[in-house]
Amino acid sequence: MDHKCDVCGFEIESKNANPDLKEDYQGKTYNFCCPLCQATFKTLPEQFVTHAANQ
């Protein structure tokens, strides 16, 4: 299963996904393409929770 980065929308192939680039927030797992997107999410998670729900 492929995923999209929950910050920038970049497509992440499951075979290339880095298991360290995930965060659990309010019972849901969010995936990221890079450490910068992960750090951005950690700073403002509410902004991206709403965005991810609308994708």
N, C-alpha and C positions, 0 to 999 in steps of 0.2 A: 504494500500500500504506500502510495506517495503522499507527501504532506506539503503544505505551504508554510513558509515562515509567517508566524502570527504578527510580525511587526511590518515587514516590507512586502510580503506576498510572494517572495521567491520560491519557486518549486524545489522541493527537496526529495530526491529519490531515496527510498527506504534503504537501499543497499549502500548508499553513501552517507546516510545520516549519522551524525556524531551523537552518541547517547548522552554526552555531557551538555549538549545544547538543548535541554528541555527544562521546563519549570512546571511544577504543580502549583496551581493557584485556584482556590475556592472549589476544589474537587475536580478540576479539569487539567489535563496536561497540554501545555503550549510548547510548540516546536520553533526552533530558530535556525537560521542558515549560518550565523556567525556569532562570535562572542559580543560584538557591538550591538546587534539586535537583542540579544539576551540581556545585556546590561541596560539597554533602553527600556525593555519591558519591566525589569526589576525596579526601575526608577518611577515609571508611570503605568503600573499594570491596568488600572481602571480604563485608561484610554484605549488599550488594546483588547481588553475583554469585550467591550462593546463592538469594536471593529471586527473581531474574530467571529462573534455571534452573527454578524450581518453578512458573512461570506458564504 
